[in-house]
Amino acid sequence: MKLNFDIVTAERIVYSDEVDVVVAPGMEGQLAILPNHAPLMTMLQPGELMVRKDGEESFMFVSGGFLEMMPNKVTILADTAERADEIDAARAEDAMKRAEQRLQSRPADLDSTRAEVALRRSMTRLKVAERRRRRAQTG
Ligand code: ATP
């Protein structure tokens, strides 16, 4: 028995497939969803998302959003999301450095929450991009 899984943003469908397990970044930690799960609607925090299909794991970044679970269908509506293979690691590194610099130099107009959130977002993107690289090497 599989689970229909869609992750969508206002702009596009990021991923749509029938999978065995979804592990999403819930507000209180990792949320593992299997087929036949009880209906549920919850918010997600920015983080890493994993789906497993026929023993193969795929990783994605989600910026946060909503997750809706029906018995055989999971839909995530996210502000932004990227599959590991779509993440531009150089861009994420630049974003990370910018956020680090802002937090270190503490300009008068610093929005530290925004800078910290941007830092975490870029670091999570790098982590997700890294997973793809490791998998590619091991086949
Ligand atoms: P940046 O400062 O590099 O724009 P950001 O964290 O501010 O990073 P977001 O606001 O989260 O960017 O995303 C804006 C758009 O750019 C979204 O469509 C997102 O999917 C895409 N995006 C952001 N960073 C990357 C990345 N490193 N690789 C691929 N797509 C990215």
Boltz pocket constraint, residues with backbone or C-beta under 6 A from the ligand:
constraints:
  - pocket:
      binder: B
      contacts: [[A, 63], [A, 80], [A, 81], [A, 82], [A, 86], [A, 87], [A, 88], [A, 89], [A, 91], [A, 92], [A, 95], [A, 118], [A, 121], [A, 122], [A, 125]]
      max_distance: 6.0
